[in-house]
Amino acid sequence: MAERSNPLLQNSARRDCALWAGILAGPVAFALDEVVSYAMTQHSCSTGHVIILHLMGLFALCLIAVGATQAWTVFAKLPEQADQEAGGVLDRSRFMAISGLVLCVGFSILVIAQAIPRFLLSPCD
Amino acid sequence: MTPDPNISEERLTHVEVEHATDDDATLHQRLDKTWSDPSGFIGWFKQVNHRSIGKRYIVTAFIFFLLGGSLAALMRIQLARPENNFLGPDKYNQIFTMHGSTMMFLFAVPMMFEALSVYLVPLMVGSRNIAFPRLNAYSYYLYLCGGIMLFVAFFLNIGPDTGWFSYVPLSGPDFSPGKRVDFWAQMITFTEVSALAVAVEIIVTVFKMRAPGMSLNRIPLFVWASLVTAFMVIFAMPSIMLSSTMLIMDRLVSTQFFNPAEGGDALLYQHLFWFFGHPEVYIIFIPGLGVVSSVIAAFSRRHVFGYLALVLSLVTTAFVGFGLWVHHMFATGLPQLGESFFTAASLMIAIPTATQIYCWIATMWGRRPVLMTPMYWVLGFFFILIMGGLTGIMLASVPLDLQVHDTFFVVAHFHYVLIGGAVFPLFAALYFWFPKITGRMLSEAAGKWNFWLFFFGFNMTFFPMHILGLRGMPRRVYAYPPEMGWTAMNVIASLGAVLMTVSVLIFLANVFWSMRRGAIAGDNPWGAGTLEWGTSSPPPSYNFLHIPTVNGREALWDAAPNQAIVTGLRTDVREVLVTNYLDAAPDHRTEFPDASIWPFLAALATTALFIGSIFTPWAVPIGAIPVAITMTGWFWPGKEESRRRKATEKWAEEEA
């Protein structure tokens, strides 16, 4: 009965969009950061604008933060009895929300790992 | 026009979830009549059932495995002695290229992804067939034709000879005249179109045809692995198709995509190739992870520990797998900062793999798993894959990579990863699902001989290659002088290859013997929990008498005492249930096409187009005509289908 009255069941499209945002933010941010930074390395060398590379890393982390917030918003509204293994909409939503949060944490570590060399190496090396 | 008597309001508006009460024998007869594909010689080419096509994929890919393995054996004979004259340099070049191309494009991807997924996924999600069954048949014939074309070229001494990745400028028109590289490039087109078609089928099957109750958080791990792989195929394969098409255009119509003298870029080819090539390793490896999860759960008699962690590891591996491609190009003079991004990603991809290994160990912990042949292969997989993973982490380091680049160290590394990550799980899968596919058990005794000989043979063959590489032996040399000190390790490697050959022969003997005389398997010989074990072995033409519903992650273990089933689907036409993609709630029903010769004819027409375009660009517009004709025949609805459709439309109009 608790499930039926949950506000998350009222707006399924918004809920699922938030859940997918949580799941996809990390991978998308990582991909963008890696590809754009890689492509911009030579440009940074020729113009001396190393700051672009740092900004790209920062942008990726912000993107991940937005995704994590979306996932957390749904997660916080889920009833405590929602079970990752059960077959209801809220149970499945809990599974997706936790997935989104874990992926955001994991990919943020990856983005940070890729950001560290930007402080240590010159793009012209 | 009179409405179809089989169509009632109830049928068109909803599907009931009820408990089994029907007369099962009558239902079996009706369903079997509807879902059986034609038999006989011509009928064989018309079949569209996922199990028929899946078995063909398995057999064909295994034949290519044997052919690729035979080529490897020839190389080991050649390298067993210094300055050996068994093979000349030209034949050796063709053989190592054919070996790599066969194993990667004709065995590993088709077997690990297409074959296993096409056969198992519809059964595991509780469906009666795969989505787009005619496309499935078409994809198989295209793959078969591509493989045959490559080997015909090889036997005519026009086999490719520039390595399985055919780098430019070596593979360009200046350094590789003739048609050898063109056959390689078109083989890529054949196999990638085939893989893309199967990827679409798997994604639609998993998202839209799951049994009610199998919400996203209850999908079996093998199905998750297939789904993730299918998405990887969709994003990776276009890159290789693009690069091979650009290569063939440089060679045939004098475009200059990869010619720096005319404004092209040779490194562009490497970027495009490895943007596909590195994810391909994971395309081969991820289905194996699904197999391992299935086998460990069944033999540990418990749910897999850390389902969420395992799913997320698959997803993470897939995404990060696309971010590693430049580590194959560390020796090309790229900026160090640019390389460092890929070093970081290459090191960190070990984390999801390690997570999975910990989850599997936790699953087995304290349960004393039943040690039968599939488990032997899984435990062997642990050892081999960890070895390959460790050398992978070493190679992610730029200084070490530059030192051992293009040496036998790299050959050892990727064989540990690919054979450990794919062939060991494949044998586990074959021993595990052979009873489901054939209805008979494989011999356990022969299976253990198969395993131990392969395990020791594999390590004898490939471990010495690490040492050879560190001592400087380059890959792809057909001979070496005796004073280099490489002879002993090469002899050991060649003896290991003998053991592996004997092991595979034992497996073949086991298969042929067991198909006729093996113990009868029964529906669920391992007591496993996923849906494919809930139907007979081998499954009937319609897979499930009643479409099942699911009450947990291991559908059979978690089933309620009187688990609900789906009723209301038509039995006189190939009707299937479509469910929504997140929660697998019943959505609507749709009708699947019957068996047809058109996919086979369309594949032949496509083959003519692809092969013709090796010789003249005019083959493309001219060859498109028979392709269009056969595709039109493919999609042209039959009389019965038209009548049913019109009746349905009329009924819907009246209702509106």
Interface residues (C-beta under 8 A of the other chain):
Chain A: D16 I23 G26 P27 F30 A31 E34 S37 Y38 T41 Q42 C45 L53 Q84 E85 G87 G88 V89 D91 R92 F95 M96 I98 S99 V102 L103 G106 F107 I109 L110 A113 Q114 I116 P117 R118 L121 S122 P123 C124 D125
Chain B: G213 M214 S215 L216 N217 R218 Y307 L308 V311 L312 V315 T316 F319 V320 F322 G323 V326 P335 Q336 L337 G338 S340 F341 F342 A344 A345 L347 M348 I351 V550 N551 G552 R553 L582 D583
